[in-house]
Amino acid sequence: MSYFELLSQSFPQLLTGLLQGTVKVTVISLIFATVLGLISCLFQISHSRVLKFISQAYIDIMRGVPVMVLAFFIYFGVTRALDVRMSAEIAGILTLSLNAGAYLSEIFRSGIQAVNIGQMEAARSLGLPYGTSMRRVVLPQAIRTMIPSIINQFIITLKDTSILSSIGFPELTNTGKTVASNTMNLIGTWAVIALFYLVVITILSKLAKYMERRIKRGTEKY
């Protein structure tokens, strides 16, 4: 089977694995990770030592444990310990959300701390509560500097979905294994899969650089 015949025959199946597996789980995971990361960030910048400790412990654990080990722990360990049934998709979303949330927490923290502290002080002097000042004054400014890093985390999480093939989730890599075993064309199949990843990640990388240039030009105006 030629390379182009393989591409035409396997394209629909691989595209399904990419869109309904890899991209879908990446987007859902990052939505949960954003909420989790923001909560962890607010804990970290709070004045409570207990909240800071919880946030730092979460970040250290998630950044220190490999994604594959975390996936095995959730899919095989937690389900057996709690005697519950969990699909590979749910386990994958939990794994990626917990992992990405720790990194997004640090991105949010650095973005918030990059905003001049005078902005918060000015908002508080006008009588705004801390939460309102953070939501309406600090976060809108911080988000501008965080966007490129958030897109980079999107890229990292998208690539990490390939690890979920180890627990049987039918994302792009796992779908590629099936195609490779059916066609017996290993080099051609993995070349096509690499091309899929390369196209998606290149688009996201270009978007990150574009956003970074836009933010830089906007900053220079002021």
Stockholm file with secondary structure:
# STOCKHOLM 1.0

chainA/1-222         MSYFELLSQSFPQLLTGLLQGTVKVTVISLIFATVLGLISCLFQISHSRVLKFISQAYIDIMRGVPVMVLAFFIYFGVTRALDVRMSAEIAGILTLSLNAGAYLSEIFRSGIQAVNIGQMEAARSLGLPYGTSMRRVVLPQAIRTMIPSIINQFIITLKDTSILSSIGFPELTNTGKTVASNTMNLIGTWAVIALFYLVVITILSKLAKYMERRIKRGTEKY
#=GR chainA/1-222 SS CCHHHHHHHHHHHHHHIIIIIIIHHHHHHHHHHHHHHHHHHHHHTSSCHHHHHHHHHHHHHHHHSCHHHHHHIIIIIIHHHHTCCCCHHHHHHHHHHHHHHHHHHHHHHHHHHHSCHHHHHHHHHTTCCHHHHIIIIIHHHHHHHHHHHHHHHHHHHHHHGGGGGGGTCCSHHHHHHHHHHHHCCHHHHHHHHHHHHHHHHHHHHHHHHHHHHHHHHHHHHC
#=GC SS_cons         CCHHHHHHHHHHHHHHIIIIIIIHHHHHHHHHHHHHHHHHHHHHTSSCHHHHHHHHHHHHHHHHSCHHHHHHIIIIIIHHHHTCCCCHHHHHHHHHHHHHHHHHHHHHHHHHHHSCHHHHHHHHHTTCCHHHHIIIIIHHHHHHHHHHHHHHHHHHHHHHGGGGGGGTCCSHHHHHHHHHHHHCCHHHHHHHHHHHHHHHHHHHHHHHHHHHHHHHHHHHHC
//
